[in-house]
């Protein structure tokens, strides 16, 4: 009996690597940040946001 079939059974081909999901799945894993709220210029709570 040839050894070829034996080698195939002993070492089956590796499973196909999981391909990355379509872009539709990206928002589910990392939803985009909400739009910045329009805060008044005198807001001292978040001076970093009002750098302009």
N, C-alpha and C positions, 0 to 999 in steps of 0.2 A: 504493500500500500504506500502510495507517495506521501511524503511528509508535509506537502503543501496544505492539504485540508486540515491537518493536525495543528499547524501553526496558526491558521485562521481561527480555529476554535479556541486556542490557548490565548491568543491576543486579539480580541475583537476590536474593530475600529472604534476610536473614541467618539463619544456622542457629539453632535454638532454644537458648537459654542452658541449660547443664547445671544441672538442679535439684539442690538439696542432697540428699545421701543420707539415708535414714531413720535414726532414732536408733540402729538396730542397728549402723550403721557407726561411730558416735561412739566407742564403747569401743575399737574396733580402732585408731583413730588416737590416742586419748588414754585409755589404760586407767586406771581409778580407782586412787588410791594404796592400797597394802595397809594393813590395819588396824594401828594403833600397837601394837607389842609391849608386853606388860605388863612393864615394867622395874621393878626394886626401887626403893624410895624413895631408897636410898642411892646410886643410880647417878649418878656425877659425870661420866660420859662425855657425857650429854645433859641437862644441867640445864635447858635451854630447854624440853624436853618435859615436865619435871616442875615446872611453874610453880605448880601448885595446891599 
